Amino acid sequence: MSLVGETGTGKTTIVKEIAAALEIPFLLVPCDSGLDFNELLCSLHLVNGNTVSHEGPLVTFMQRPSVILLDEVNALDPGKFVLLFQLLDLGTIFVKEANKTYTKHPEARLFLAANPPTASYSVSQVSAALMNKVFCIDVPPFTESEVRQLLGKRYPDLSEKLSGQIVRFYLEVRRLCSEGNLRCQYSIRNIHYFVLRYRKSRNALQAMKSSFLDGILMTDDREAQAACSKLALTIFGKLPL
């Protein structure tokens, strides 16, 4: 099964809850271009002058009842997809270093999570061949009503004015990124970061800067910098940049 949705929409939480409900172990594999996929399968060690292979975490988990999540799989080196094809098609993985084929347990469940392939995330489209082998579920972003409910329930100490500013900024940045195809993103996680920083400083402008704008201002996308800074100024007032 594959879950496709923006950062912070609960993809990882959904899969964790499935593992908890089934009462079986959960393995999270954050994928990125620097991930050494082979280490997930096998590691080699020198013992008394001999090379000995040890099962990697993916191989260990797939041989027993478990839930495995490959997170942000579209950031993975496409060259590694052949191993996923083998696992999805045959339920097996051949590990060259161990010269052994491992078989997936019938109750080992494999999930893939991916961000949408937009300029905001700078990730590629997930291989169509790979996605055709799994059941895909779109995880939608939070609506305005859901963000307001989250703030009110989780952070009841925030003023109505500040909550309104946060919600407005969240929605407007999302709109800017979508309509302008800007290379920046603003998820529900940034709201959590903002509140944590605001509670320490009680300075909404500084909290906004450190929870979101610092990341944008370090990019080389001048259009994104200008658009998001202007938006923050409009909603929150003068920022201490």
SVG drawing of the C-alpha trace seen along z (x, -y; Angstrom):
<svg xmlns="http://www.w3.org/2000/svg" viewBox="-14 -46 56 64">
<polyline fill="none" stroke="black" stroke-width="0.4" points="0.0,0.0 1.2,-3.5 0.2,-6.7 0.7,-9.9 0.4,-13.3 2.1,-16.4 4.5,-16.6 2.7,-16.5 -0.6,-15.1 -0.2,-12.0 1.1,-9.3 3.6,-7.9 1.1,-8.2 -1.5,-6.2 1.0,-3.3 2.2,-3.4 -1.4,-3.1 -1.9,-0.1 1.1,1.6 -0.1,0.7 -3.6,2.1 -2.1,5.3 0.4,5.4 3.3,6.2 6.7,4.4 7.1,1.3 10.1,0.4 10.4,-3.2 12.9,-3.6 13.4,-7.3 14.4,-7.3 16.7,-9.8 19.3,-10.0 22.0,-9.2 20.4,-6.1 22.5,-2.9 19.8,-0.5 22.2,2.4 22.7,1.8 19.0,2.4 19.5,5.9 22.9,7.0 26.1,5.8 29.5,7.4 31.8,7.7 35.4,9.1 35.5,11.8 38.8,13.6 40.0,12.8 36.7,14.0 34.0,11.9 30.7,12.6 27.3,11.3 24.5,10.1 20.9,9.5 19.9,5.9 16.8,4.5 14.6,4.7 15.4,8.4 14.9,9.1 11.5,7.5 10.2,8.9 10.7,12.4 8.2,12.0 4.8,10.4 5.6,6.7 4.7,3.4 7.4,1.7 7.2,-1.8 9.5,-3.2 9.0,-6.9 9.4,-9.5 10.1,-6.6 10.2,-9.0 13.4,-10.5 15.1,-7.0 17.6,-6.3 15.6,-4.9 18.2,-2.2 17.0,-0.6 13.5,-0.1 14.4,3.2 14.7,4.6 11.3,3.3 9.9,4.8 11.2,8.2 9.8,7.9 6.4,6.7 6.1,9.2 7.6,12.3 7.7,11.7 11.4,12.4 14.7,10.5 18.0,11.9 20.9,10.5 24.1,10.9 26.4,10.3 24.9,13.2 24.3,15.3 20.8,16.0 17.2,15.4 14.9,14.2 11.1,14.7 8.6,12.2 6.4,13.5 2.7,13.7 1.9,11.2 4.7,8.8 3.1,5.6 5.0,3.2 3.8,-0.4 5.3,-3.2 4.8,-6.9 5.6,-9.6 5.3,-13.4 3.6,-14.9 6.1,-15.6 5.9,-19.4 8.5,-22.2 7.7,-22.6 9.2,-19.2 11.9,-18.9 11.2,-15.2 10.6,-13.1 7.5,-11.3 7.3,-7.8 8.0,-5.2 4.7,-4.3 5.8,-0.7 6.3,-0.7 3.0,-2.4 1.1,0.0 2.2,2.8 0.6,1.2 -2.7,-0.1 -2.5,-3.9 -4.3,-6.2 -4.2,-10.0 -3.8,-11.6 -5.3,-15.2 -3.8,-18.2 -5.5,-19.7 -8.5,-22.0 -9.0,-25.4 -11.6,-24.0 -9.2,-21.1 -6.3,-23.5 -8.6,-25.7 -9.8,-22.7 -6.2,-21.4 -5.1,-24.8 -8.1,-25.1 -7.8,-21.6 -4.0,-21.3 -3.1,-24.9 -6.0,-26.4 -3.7,-29.1 -3.3,-30.8 -5.3,-34.0 -8.1,-34.0 -6.2,-36.7 -2.9,-34.8 -4.7,-31.6 -6.4,-33.4 -3.1,-34.8 -1.5,-31.3 -4.3,-29.8 -4.4,-32.6 -0.6,-32.3 -0.8,-28.5 -3.5,-28.7 -1.9,-31.6 1.5,-30.0 0.0,-26.8 -1.9,-28.8 1.3,-30.7 3.2,-27.5 0.5,-25.8 -0.4,-28.7 3.2,-30.0 4.9,-26.6 7.3,-28.0 10.1,-25.8 9.0,-26.1 6.6,-24.3 4.6,-24.9 3.0,-22.0 1.2,-21.5 4.6,-20.7 5.6,-24.3 2.6,-25.3 3.8,-23.1 7.3,-24.5 5.8,-28.0 3.8,-27.4 6.8,-25.8 9.0,-28.9 6.2,-31.3 5.6,-29.8 9.3,-30.4 9.6,-33.9 6.1,-35.2 7.2,-37.0 5.0,-36.0 7.2,-37.6 10.4,-35.9 8.6,-32.6 7.4,-32.8 10.8,-33.7 12.6,-30.8 9.9,-28.2 9.4,-28.9 11.1,-31.9 14.6,-31.0 14.4,-28.0 12.9,-29.9 15.4,-32.7 18.3,-30.2 17.1,-28.9 18.2,-30.3 14.6,-30.8 14.3,-34.6 10.7,-34.5 9.8,-32.3 11.7,-34.5 10.0,-37.6 6.5,-36.2 6.6,-34.5 8.4,-37.5 5.8,-39.9 3.0,-37.6 4.4,-37.3 4.7,-41.1 1.1,-41.6 -0.3,-39.1 2.1,-39.5 3.5,-43.0 7.2,-44.0 9.5,-41.0 13.0,-41.2 14.8,-39.9"/>
</svg>
